């Protein structure tokens, strides 16, 4: 049985991964939650954080073929269309960004590698992050693994993230996230603020 959830408002930030137009448009192919549900729940979290004067970090990937990793892999990484739509990297309007939000641009799956996210969190006195976004098994998990190794406490908003298959989502939730932090529903997190 999960322990109660107490959130220190002075040292906790929300980190939202890849809720941007080009990725959210894949919504019909995502499970167990479609993109609209994930966006709705992430937006609810963001509004609660903002009302409590808590930081919101909106992370989006800005594809750049010159900066992408070119690894040899059995299952080739998604390369995207030859020409990205001009609004591919725009944060979905439901999320903002709002005036005090911090927008982090990344080139890889995780939000820490090659960005100033860690520096901004540490300078802000942040010890705990609430993490959500698309996809559970890629951007969110990669970010979570870095955060764990960097010593951040983590709370995972299970219904504010999703993946390509239900099995992939549940495997990451049960076999990775529950070992690195606390997994909760959006409503439980909001009630704790």
C-alpha positions in Angstrom: 0.0 0.0 0.0 1.4 3.4 -1.0 2.4 5.8 1.8 0.6 9.1 2.2 1.7 12.0 0.0 3.2 15.1 1.6 4.5 17.7 -0.8 6.9 20.5 0.4 5.7 23.4 -1.7 9.0 25.2 -1.3 11.1 22.5 -2.8 8.9 20.7 -5.4 8.6 21.5 -9.1 6.4 20.1 -11.9 8.3 18.8 -14.9 6.2 18.1 -18.0 7.8 16.2 -20.9 7.0 16.7 -24.6 3.4 17.9 -24.4 3.9 19.7 -27.7 1.8 19.9 -30.8 3.9 17.5 -33.0 3.9 14.7 -30.3 0.4 15.2 -28.9 -1.0 14.8 -32.4 -0.1 11.1 -32.2 -2.8 10.9 -29.4 -5.1 8.4 -31.0 -2.2 5.8 -31.0 -1.4 6.2 -27.3 -2.6 4.0 -24.4 -3.7 3.6 -21.7 -4.5 7.3 -21.9 -5.0 9.3 -25.0 -3.2 12.5 -25.5 -6.2 14.6 -24.6 -6.4 12.9 -21.2 -2.7 13.4 -20.6 -2.9 17.0 -21.6 -6.0 17.6 -19.3 -4.3 16.0 -16.3 -1.0 17.7 -16.9 -2.8 21.1 -17.3 -4.6 20.4 -14.0 -1.3 19.8 -12.3 0.3 22.9 -13.9 -2.6 25.1 -12.7 -2.3 23.7 -9.2 1.4 24.3 -9.1 1.0 27.9 -10.4 -1.7 28.7 -7.9 0.6 27.6 -5.1 3.6 29.6 -6.5 5.4 26.4 -7.3 7.6 26.2 -10.4 6.5 24.6 -13.7 9.0 23.3 -16.2 7.7 22.6 -19.7 10.2 20.5 -21.6 9.9 20.1 -25.4 12.0 18.5 -28.0 13.3 20.7 -30.8 14.4 18.3 -33.5 17.6 19.1 -35.3 18.9 16.4 -37.6 22.5 17.7 -37.1 22.2 17.3 -33.3 20.4 14.0 -33.2 22.2 10.9 -32.0 23.0 8.6 -34.9 23.3 5.2 -33.2 23.3 1.9 -34.8 20.3 0.0 -33.4 18.3 -3.1 -34.3 15.1 -1.1 -34.0 15.9 2.2 -35.7 14.8 5.3 -33.8 11.9 7.4 -35.1 13.4 10.0 -37.4 10.2 12.0 -38.0 9.0 13.4 -41.3 11.5 14.8 -43.8 10.1 18.3 -43.0 8.8 19.0 -39.6 5.7 21.2 -39.4 6.6 24.7 -38.2 4.6 24.3 -35.0 5.9 20.7 -34.2 7.8 21.9 -31.1 5.2 24.4 -29.8 3.9 23.6 -26.3 0.2 22.6 -26.5 -1.9 25.8 -25.7 -3.7 24.1 -22.8 -0.4 24.1 -20.9 1.0 27.5 -21.9 3.6 28.5 -21.2 2.5 31.0 -18.7 4.5 34.0 -17.5 6.6 32.3 -14.8 7.0 28.9 -16.4 10.4 27.7 -17.5 10.7 26.2 -21.0 13.5 23.7 -21.5 14.5 22.7 -25.1 16.1 19.4 -25.6 17.4 17.3 -28.5 17.3 13.8 -27.0 14.8 11.7 -25.1 15.7 12.9 -21.6 15.3 16.4 -20.3 18.6 16.6 -18.4 21.2 15.7 -21.1 22.5 18.8 -22.8 20.1 21.2 -21.1 20.3 23.5 -18.0 17.3 21.7 -16.2 19.4 20.4 -13.4 21.1 23.8 -12.8 17.7 25.6 -12.7 16.2 23.0 -10.3 19.2 23.2 -7.9 19.4 27.0 -8.0 15.6 27.0 -7.2 16.1 24.8 -4.2 14.1 22.0 -5.8 14.6 18.5 -4.2 11.4 16.8 -5.5 10.0 16.7 -9.0 6.5 15.7 -10.1 7.0 14.1 -13.5 4.5 13.6 -16.4 4.3 13.7 -20.2 4.6 11.7 -23.3 6.0 9.0 -23.6 6.1 7.0 -20.4 8.8 4.7 -21.8 10.9 7.3 -23.6 11.1 11.0 -22.6 9.6 10.5 -19.1 11.6 7.4 -18.2 14.9 8.8 -19.6 14.3 12.0 -17.5 13.4 9.9 -14.4 16.5 7.8 -14.6 18.7 10.9 -14.7 16.8 12.5 -11.9 17.1 9.4 -9.8 20.9 9.2 -10.3 21.1 13.0 -9.5 19.4 12.4 -6.2 16.0 14.1 -6.8 12.9 12.7 -5.1 10.2 11.9 -7.6 6.5 11.7 -7.8 5.1 10.2 -11.0 1.6 11.3 -12.2 0.6 8.0 -13.7 -2.5 9.2 -15.5 -0.7 12.3 -16.9 1.6 10.1 -19.0 1.1 7.4 -21.6 2.9 5.2 -24.1 2.6 3.3 -27.4 1.2 0.2 -25.7 -0.5 -0.5 -22.3 2.1 -3.1 -21.6 5.0 -0.7 -22.1 3.3 1.9 -19.9 2.5 -0.5 -17.1 6.0 -2.2 -17.2 7.7 1.2 -16.7 5.3 2.2 -14.0 5.6 -1.0 -12.0 9.1 -2.1 -12.7 11.0 1.2 -12.9 9.0 4.2 -11.4 7.9 2.4 -8.3 11.5 1.7 -7.5 12.6 5.3 -8.1 9.8 7.2 -6.4 6.1 7.4 -5.7 3.4 6.7 -8.3 0.1 8.6 -7.8 -2.9 9.8 -9.8 -3.3 13.4 -10.7 -6.1 13.9 -8.2 -3.9 12.6 -5.3 -1.1 15.0 -6.2 -3.5 18.0 -6.6 -5.1 17.2 -3.2 -1.7 17.2 -1.6 -0.9 20.8 -2.6 
